[in-house]
Amino acid sequence: MPALVKALCDTARFAVNGIFTETCIHCRKRVAEEGLLCYACSEKICINAAPPHRGIYPVYSAAEYSGALKSLFAAAKFSERYRALHMLSRYAEKSLGVFAAKDTLFVAMPSRRTFLKRLLSAAVGKDKVFFGAYRMLSMRDSNKILGEAERFRRIQESLMLSGKRLPQAERYVLCDDTLTTGATLNRAAWLLEKERQVPREKIVLWSLLYNQRQHEEVI
Ligand SMILES: [Zn+2]
């Protein structure tokens, strides 16, 4: 049965290639040498870019959501690729490092996936991150299809404090994986200020990636 033999050979070749070489997850052309990316793609990654700041709280991000970082983010968050998470956590660690010397509490935004939890645990240490401070009333509908005004309204209605007592800190860094309009993080900060009486100057917003396109949600 030559067809079967050929199929078996193809399968074997595919498996061997899969073990010994990997194609860059971004350009899908060159061999991946740096983590899951080829050198050319990984060299283009620009970290420590400042997000546009328009709200009342200071905003920090590790990098812009663009180029190879889009592929890395998707691999880490949706396919749970360990090496992608590892690379992103290095960027997060660098970016969050500026707060490390202070009496800082990193507060994670709620998420259906484990990505943010794993990222922050790897970047600053599990004991420095507070999980479960917030909850979303309904996270069934994707925000993707919503316009900006409707998205803001949804977040106003659905994001709330969980009721867990927050430890005292000199600085609260509210952390999310992506920031587009900033609606989630700004609402979270506002709740902390109004319902927990945390002084405004103690609150900082942080996202791993920020998206320049204001009217398009990342997820
Ligand atoms: Zn590449």
Residues whose N, C-alpha, C, O or C-beta is under 5 A from the ligand:
A	BS01	ZN	C24 H26 C27 R28 R30 C38 C41
